[in-house]
């Protein structure tokens, strides 16, 4: 028998419900995959003015679970004594100073054992002094064995607690802080592993997540700010997300639609904000539980405007999958919780939605979906975690498209705890070509403060073995980097220089032969190429100018052009149509500008590679105004041939790159061209002659950047593009012979996508993708989960 207790706050009514002992609950299946449960024995308490939060705990140590509420209209924190015999006391006020109490706080005790079944008293007021009380929570704060009470109140910016005297009576309000502007959520957990329960708060008006250290007797430290980047902070929770034994902090912030977490460093400090998603529209609630029984804590969210209950799968190291929807039918989703409601060993999900006055339960069973036909079986993980198998008496209908996509339509049988429900699987698509399908890449935002981001590059700047991220931004004149913590999490941006007027390009190479990667920048408004000496620990010298004679320079690159063992520097500048280089004397001193070409009309991009297999590094350029991709043969001592055109059909050429795309040992050439939306390549015949243009796609609107890397670990180089007019980062799978798949979109929300790069940023052996968006001011990387996500068909 399923015995379910649920507490709900709807329109001033505090109610609880339990499935009757004598009557089996009715379970109805809905089209969106959710299941509603109808149960008897609802008890209502209706003397709560604007009830906004409810919690359950044994407040008077009598073995019976009492009820705690917060209400906004009468600023009241109150509780209801459970008499243990099916009757409850009158309302007992704890406080009437909690103006507009709000959030539903949850505790495992809300799923009440049979022996604690009861009805509740009238209200017992704890306080009426919590101005606009929004949240209530219960925990033993003074280590005396009694459950004390916490509140967060919006109107007076207070986080406060009420000492339990041991008999269910409480002290007057004890203020922890009055500096949580618009206090909205409160939570309690031992954050510093000292055995004392500390306090967390989320405050909506100052975008703040903060904590307060418990000194052991219920006295608390001043406010310790964890973050001020949770815009419109609505919810806070604590859980060990990275399995290191320290409780990390989770937040939900409505104004930026963000779920984020903050790594507990183990020394009472927390990392900067680690964003899980910005796709939870006006998110109101966050919770953590092990939903897939793999031993780590996953994350749940409830978002109000998109009516969504969703979860985020923990990969085991504190990195998370993209958002997985559970339902979009929770109208005005306000709160989410997880518990094993049916005692089957799997965590079920409870949600409260404000607009439809609904408490919903999603039951969790077997985790696999199996579809079987005569020719193959497919197993897929499901967010709803139920077992579905094609009915033996029903033949599936299979439709195959010309591109090899297989659509299966079938009636299916659903089994949930012995209750049989018929459901229809309307369609499922399985792509059989290529044989392996890579999962969507997971987005991680490094910065939204790269004002006019232009270029991005990955390199180990602090010699810790992890690739850090370099970027330049045009509108705030910055060269910056983000330190990689070794697991794919990154520091906030660290300035290298602000002495660049409209920074356009960044690159890194060891210019002074000291073993450390130095940084190069190009800035267009001051016509400057400059470098910054790496001191070996990720700190840098002041700017060292190489030249100010590259008119409106757009691109910088480094390679040994004169075969002397030193890394020289290259530039492309459109206003003087120059491709030029600067000879390195071996210790980071550079010659004056040496012009390779003065007729690269609108030179936008420069690159270097040995294109004719003679052992000398040649030079490539992309020229915007004459639509040309050109190369310059290196004669071996840093002298170059005249310009040789590879194509004149790259209309508005913006980027050039070289890579062996057909596995013949010769470096081929890639181009991106803005005005014809084209990514193309040119086959190298081995002696520096090239085929005509081979178009990979014309669906990269405003193509701006191109790069090559093996994303799917099949031994050949795939192609990546960034296109600014359609805000897209995309890739094209190399089939092994230099032919490519159609465009596979990684992201469409990189506003003005302008740069793309690839490198293994989380040290998992898979090449991740790095992008910069000019109009979105964003540096973002996309985790390649190919190792665990490939589906073999």
N, C-alpha and C positions, 0 to 999 in steps of 0.2 A: 504494500500500500504506500502511496506517496503522501507524506504528511508535510504540508507546506504552510509556513507562516510568512506573511508579508506585512510590512508596515508601509503606510502611504500617507502623504500629506497632499490634500486636494482642497482648495477653496475654503480654508479655515477648518477643515475636518481632519482630525487625527483618527485613523482607523487601522484595525488589524484584521487579518483573515487567516483561517486555517481550514485545510481540507477536512471535512467531517469524517469522523471515525467510521460512521455507518454508511456513508455514501461515497461511491467511487467518483473522483473528479472527472468532469467532461473535458476532453482535450480536442480542440479544433485546429486543423491545419489550414494555413492561409497561403495565398499565391506567392507572397514574398518569402516564404520559407519559415515564418515564425509560427509559434504555436501558442494559443491562448488557453488558459486553464480557468474553469469556472468552479468555485468551491463555496461551500456554505459557511455559516458561523462567523459572519462579519460583525464586529462590534465597533460602534462609532462613539467618539468622544467629541462633543461639539461646542465646548466652551473655550476654544482657542481662537483668538482674534487674529486672522491672517497667518495661520500656521505655515511655516516655511522650512522647518527642519525637525527631524525626529531621530531618536537614538535609543537603543535598548541596552541596559546593563543592570546588574544587581546593586542597587544604590544603598540598601539598608542591611546587607549581609544576612538576609534571611533565607537564602537559597532560591528565591524567586526573582525572575527577571522583570525589572520595573521599566517604565517608559519615560523618556526625557524628550521635551519639546522646546522649540524656539518659535516665537511668533512676533511678527513685525508691527502689527497695528498697535498692540498694547505693550510692546517692548519687553516681553515677558519670557523668562526662562522658568520652566515649570516641570514637575514630574508627577507621576501617578504610581502610587504604591500598589504592587501586586500582593493581594492578601493570600494567594496560594490556593484559594478554594473557589475560584471563579468569580470573586468580587474584588473591586479595587477602590482605593480611597478617593476622596475628593481631591481636587487640584491642590497641589502643594507648591507655592511660589518659591522659586530660588532667587529670581531677580525680575524686576519690571524695568530695568534700565538697559535692556537689550533691544534697542530700537530697530524693529524690522528684522528679526532673526530669519535666516534663509535656508541654508544648505542642508540637505539630507546627509547626515553622517552615518556610516554603516559599521556594523560590528558583527562578527560571526554569531554572537548571541541572538541576533535578529531571527535566525532560524532556530526556534525554541523547541527544546525537547518536550516530549509528551508530558513528563512529570511536572513541567513548569507551566502547563497550560492554565490560563486564567483570564478574567476580565479585569479592567483597570479602574482605579478610583477616579474621583473627580480631581481636578487639577490641584497640585501642591506647588505653590509659587516659590521659586528659588530667588529670583530677582526681577524687578521691573526697571532696572537701571542700566540696561544694555540698549542704547539708542539705535534703533533700526537693527535689531539682532538678526544676523544672517546665518550663523552656523553654530552648532553645538557638538561637543565631543566629551567623552568620559574616559578617565584614566586615573591611576593612582599616582598623583603628582608629588606627594610628600612621604612616600614610602611607609605609610602606616597601615597598609593592608585594606584601606577603604577606597572606593572609587570616587574620585573628585570630578568636578565638572569644569569644562572649558567653554568659553563663548567668544564669538567674533561679532562685533556690531559696527555696521556701516556708518551710522550717523555720528558717532563720537570717536571713530577711528581706534576703538579699543579691542585689545585681546585681554581677556580676564579669566580668572578662575575662582572657584567657590569650594572651600575646604569642607569635606565630608566629616562630620563629627563622629561618625561611626554608627549612628542610629538613623541615618536618613535625613538628619537636619544639617543645614549648611551654613557656613560663615557668610558674612556680607561679601560683596564683590571685592576681589583682590586684583588690582590692575597689574598686568604684566607689561603692557605698553599702551600708549595712546598715540603712537606714531605710525600706525598701520593705516594709511589714508584710504578710507573706504574699505575697512576690514571686511572680507567676504567669506573666508574659509579658514578653519582652524583644524589642526591635526596634532597628534602627540606620538612620539617615538623616541627611543634612545639613540640619538644621532652620534654621540661621541663615545659610545661603548663604556660608559662609566657606571652603568647599572641604574641610572636615574632617567626618568622619562622627560625628554625635552619637548618643546612646543614649536610648531610650525604655523606660519600664517601666509595667506595670500590676500593682497589688498588691491582693489580695483582702480583706485584713483592715482596711486603712485607707481603702478605696474610692478609691485614689489613682491618677491618671495623672500621670506626672512625666517630666522629661527632664534630661539631664546634658550640658553643653556640653563638646565636645572641644576642648582648647586647641591641638591640632595635632600633638602627639607622643604621644598616648595618655593624657595626663593630663586628668582630668575635673573639672568644677566640682562644687560641692555640688548637692544635689537641687533642681531648679526645679519647683515644683508647678504643673501645668496645671489639675487639677480634683481635688476630693475628693467629687464628686457621682456617681461611677461605682460604685454600690453592688454590692460583690462583683466588682470589676473582674477580668476573665478574659483579655482580649486587647487588644493595642494594635498600631496600624499607622500608617504615614505615607504620604500621597499628596496631590498638589495637586488638591483637590476643587473649587476655585472658579476655576481657570485664571488665577491671578495671579502664577505663577512661584514661589510659596512652598509648601513642603510642609506641609500641614495634618496634624492628628492625628485618628485614628479610635479609638474604644474600644467594647468590648463588655462589659457588666456583667450578671452573672447574677441578682443578687438583686432588681434592678428591671426585668429583661427589656429592657434598653435598648441600642440602638445610638445613638451620639452622635458628634459631631465638634467640633473646636475649631479655629477659623480662625486661621491664622498671620498675624499682623498685619504681618510683615515686619521687625520690630524686636526679634525674639527674645521677643516676648510673644504670648499666645494669647487668643482670645476666651473668654467663658464658654461653658458647654456648650450646644451646639445639638443638640436631640434629633431624631433621624430617626424612631425608633419606640420604643414601649414594649410591643410586641406580639411580641417574640422570646423565647419562654418558656425561661428559664434559658439565655440565649445564651452560647456558649463561644468563638466565633471570628468574626473580621471580616477582610475583605480588600477591596481595591479594584482594579478593572480596567475597561477600556472594553468593556462587553458588547454595546452596540448600535451600535458603530462610528460614533459621532457626534462623536468627538474629545474627550469628557470622561470622567472616571473615575466609573463607577458603583460601588456598594457591594454586597458579598455578605455573608451571615451564615449561621452554623450554630447552631441552638438545640436544646438537648438534650431538653427535656421534651415539646416538640411535634413532635420528629423532623423539623424543617423546615430545608430549604435555601431561602433566599430572596434576592431582590435588590431594590435601590432605585435607580431610574433618576435619574441626575443631569440636571437641567434645563439645565445649562450654566453656571449661576452659583452652584453650591454648594447650591442647593435641590434637594430630592429628592421623588420620587413616594412614594406609599404603598407598603407592602410588597407585592411581587409574588412569589408562591410559585413555586418551581421544583419542589420535591417535599416531601411530608410523609411520605415512606417511608424516611427515613434514621434508623433506630431508634437513638436516643441520639446525634444528630448532634453531632460534636465538633470538626470542623475543615473549612475550606473554602478552595479555591484556584482560580485561573483561569489557563488557558494555551491557546494554539492547538495542540491535540494532533494534529489531523488536517491541519494546514497548508492550511486553506481560507480563511484570512484572518479567521476569526471566533473569538472567545475561547470556549473550552469551559470547563465547570465540573467540578471534582473535589471530592469530599467524602469524609470519613472518619466513620463512625458506629460508636460504641463497643459498643452493645448487640447489634448484629447482625454485628460484625466485618467490616464491608463497606467497600470502597472503590468508589464509584460515579462514573460519568462521564456527564455530560449533553452530548451533541454539539450544537453550535450551527451552524445552516445559514441559509437565507434568512429573514427575520424576519416573513414575512406569512402570515396565514391567509386564504384566499379561499373564500367559499361562493357558488356561482353557481346561480341559478334562472332561469326564463324571464323573470321580472319585474324582478329587480334583482340587483346584486352588492354584497357587503359585504366590506370589508377591515378586519381587526382586528389589532393587535399582539399577539404571544404571548410569554409568559415563556419558553417552551421554544424559541422561535425556530426552527421548522421549517415547511416549506411543505406545506400540505394543500389539495387541491382535490377537489371532489366528482367521483367517478369518472364518466367519460362514459357508461359502460354501466349506471349505477345511478341510477334516478330518485329524487330526494329526496322524503321525506314531509313535508308542510307542514300544521301545525295552527294555526288562528287563533283566539285567544280574543276574547271580546266587547269587551275593552278595547283591542284593536288590537295585542296582543302576538303575534308570529309565532314559532312553534317549528319548527325544522328538524331532522329526523332523517335521517341519511344514512350510508351506508358510504363511507369515504374512503380515499384512497390516500396513503401516506406514502413519500417518497423520501429516503434518507439515504446519501450517498456511494455510490450505485449499488446499495445493498442495499434490496430492496423488502420492505416490511412492511405488512400490512393492519391497519388500526385502525378502531374504530367511534366516530364522534362521536355520543354518546348524545342530546344536545340542545343547541341554541343558541337563545337568546331575543333577538329584535330588536324593540325598542319603536318602532312606527311613528307613535305619537301621544303626545306632540307630535313635530313633524318633526325637531327637534334635541334631542339628549340630552346633558346635561351630565355630565362625569365626576365621580366622588366628590371631594369637597373634601379637601385634604390637611391633616392636623392638625399644628399646631406649638404645643407647650406653652411658655408664657411663664413660668409659676410654678406650683409645687405648694405654695407657702408662704403663699398668701392664705387665712389661717385663717378659714373662714366667709365666703368671698367673697360679696358681695351685689350689686355694680353694676360696670359696665364702660363705658368711653367712649373714643373715639379722637379725638385732636386734636393739632395740632403745637404742642408746648410749648417747644421750643428753637429755633424759627424756622429750621430747616434744610430745610424743604420736605417732610419726611417725617412722617406721622401717628404720633404716639406713643400709648401706651395708658395710660389712667387706670383705677384700680380702688380699691374700698374693701372692707375685710374686717371682719366683725362681731366675731369672737371674739378677734382680737388688736388691735383698735382702731386700724386704720391706714388712712391715705390714701396711696396709692403710685402711682408711674408707672414705665413701662418705656420707655427711650429707643430709638427706631427708628434703626438704623444706616443706613437708606436703601434697603436691599434686602430688607426684611422680616425681618431678624434683629434681635434686641432685646437690650438690656442686662438684667442682673438688676434686681430691683425696687429702686426708689429711694424712700425715705420722704419724704413731704411733711409729714405730721403723725401723731403718735400721741396727740393730745389730743382724741380722739373716742371717746366711750363707746358702743360698739355702732354703728359706722358702717353706714349703710344705703344711701346714695345718693351719686353723684358726678356732676358736670357741669362744663363749662368754658365760659367766655365772657369777653370783654374788659370787665371791670367798671370799670376806671379810665381807659379811653380812651387807653391808651398804646401800643396796637397789639399787645399780647401777650395771649394767652389765659390768664386767671386760672382758679383752680380753686375750685369750690363743693363743700361736703359737708353731709350731713344725718346726724345721729347720734341714735338713739332714746332711749338710757338717760339722756342729759343734755339731751334736748329741744332740741338745738342745730342752728342753721344757721350755718355759718361759711364764710369764704373765705380764700384764700391768694394774695397778690399775686405775679405772675410777674415776675421781675427781667429777663426777656428772654433768658436763657441756659439756662432750665430749672431755675434755682434759685428758691426761693420764700421769701416772708416767713413769719414766725410766724403762727399762727392769728389771724384777725380775726373776732370774733364779731358776727353780725348779730342773732341772737335766741337766747334759751334758753326761749322761750315757745311752742314747737310740740310739744305733748305726744306723745311716742313717734313723732316725725316719721319718715316712711318715704320721702319723695320730695322732690327739689329740682330746679328748672328755672329757666331765665333767658330773658327776652325783654323788649323795650321795650313796656311796658304803657300808658304815658302819653304816647306819641308825642313825647318830648322829646329823643330821640336817645341816651339812656342805657339801658343794659341793667339792667332790674330783676330781682328774684328772686321766685320762687314756691315755696310749700311745701304738702305734704299731710300732715296728722297725724291718726292714727286715734283716739287716746284723747280728744281734744277735738273730733273730727269737723270739723276746720277745713281749709278751703282759704284760704290767705292770701298776701299779697304784701308786698314791702318796696321802697319807692321809692328809687331811686338818685339822689343829688343831682349826679352827673356825675363825681365823682372817687373813687367807691367807698365813700362814706359813705351809710348807709342809714337810712331812717325806721324808726320803730317798726312793729310788725306791723299791717297793714291787712287786716281779715277780709273775704274775698269771700263765704264761706259758713261757717256754724257748724252745719250739719245734713247734712254729707256723711258719713253714718254709716260709720265705719271707713275713712276716706279713706286710700287706699294709693298712688295715683299721680296726678301732675299733669302737664299738657302745655299748650302754648300754640300757637295757630295762628289765622289769620283764616278763620273758618268761614262768615261771611255776606257775604264779598266787599265789605266796606265800608271796607277799608284799615286797620282796627284789629285788634289781636291779641286774640282771645278766649281763654278758659281752659276746659280739659277736666279732668274728674276721674274716677277709678275708685274706687268705694266698696264695700269688701268686705262689710260687714254688711247693707246694704240692696240689694245686687246691682245697683247702678245705675251706668250711664255717664251723666254729666251735663255740661252746658256752661253757661258764663256769658258773656253777650254784653257786650263792651266798648263803652261808649258814646263812647269816644274820648279821654277824659281820665283814664282809670284808674278810673272808676266802672263797676260791673258790675251787670247785671240779676240778678234772683233766679235760682235754680237751675232749669234746664230739663232734663228727663229725655230722654235719647235712647233708653234702654232700662232696664227693670227685670228683664231676663232674663239678665244676666251673673252667674251664681250664684257668689258669692265672687270678685267682680271684683278683679283685682290689677294690671292694666296698661292704659294707654290711649295711643293714638298717632294721628296724623292724616297722611293722604297721599292724593293723587289716584289712586284705584285703577281708575277706569273711564275715565280720559282725557277727562273732560268739562270740565276746568278748575276744578272745585270740590274742596276738600279733604274727603275722606271720613274716617270715624272707624273705628279698629280697636280691638278689646278682647281681653284674655286673662282668662279666669275660672277660678279654681283648682278650685272644687267641682264644676263640670260639665265640666271637661277641654276647654274650648271656646276656639277662636279664631274670632272673628266680625267682620263689618264692617257699616257702616251707611252707605248711599248718601246723599250730600248733594245735596239738590235745588236748591241754588244760593242759597238765601236763609236758610240756617240751619235748615231743616227736614230731617228725616232719615227714611229708610225704616225699616221694622221690621228686626229682626236678620237678617242673612244669614250663615248658619253656613259657615265654611270647613272646620273639622274639629272633631270631638269625640274625637280620638285623641291629644290632648296632655294626658296624665294629670298633673294638678296644674299646669295652665298658669300660668306666672308672669310671662312677659315677651313682648312683641310689638314688631315693628319692620318697616319696609318699605324695600326697596331693589331696584334693577334688577340682579339677579344674572346673568341670561342675556343682557344687552345687546340686548334686543329692543324697548326703548323704553317698556315699561310696568313698573310697580312690583310686584315680587313681595313675598311676606309671609314673615317669619321668626318662629319661636317658640322659647321655652325652657320646658320643662316639667319640674318637679322630681321628680314621683313616678315617672316612667319614664326620667329621666336623659337626656332627648332635646333636641338642637338639631335643628330641622327647617325646611324651607322649602316654600312652596306657589307653584307657577309660575302667574303671571297670564297668562291666554290672550289678553289684550288688551281684553277687554270687561268686566273685573271678575269674571269667573268664574275659578275656580282649579282646579289639578290636585289630586289626592289628595296626602297628606303624603309628602314626600321627605325621608328621614332623613339628616341630616349626621353625627350622632354619637349613640350610645346609652350612652356610658361617661362622660358628664359628671355625676358623682354629685351629685344635687340641683341640676340645671341651673336657674339662677335668673335669668339675665340674658342678653340677646342684643343685639348691635349690628352694624352693617355699615359698612365703609369700605375704601378701597383702601390696604392696608397695605404692599404691596411695589412700589408705583408702576408696575404693569404695565397699568393702565387697566381692570382688572376689580375689581369690588367683592368684597372678602373678608368673612368672617364672624368675629365676635368673641364669645366666650361666657365666662360665669363659672359655676362649679359650687360650690355652698355646702358640701356635705358632702365633696366631693373636694378642697376648698381650692385650686382650680385656675383659672388664667386661661389660655385657649387660643384660638388663632386658626386658621381654616381657609382655606387658600389656594385661591382660585378659579382653576382652570386652564382656564377655558372657552376662552381664546384658542387653545390648542393641543389641547384635548381634545374639542371638540364633534364629534360624528359626524353628518354630513349624510346622511340616507336619502332 
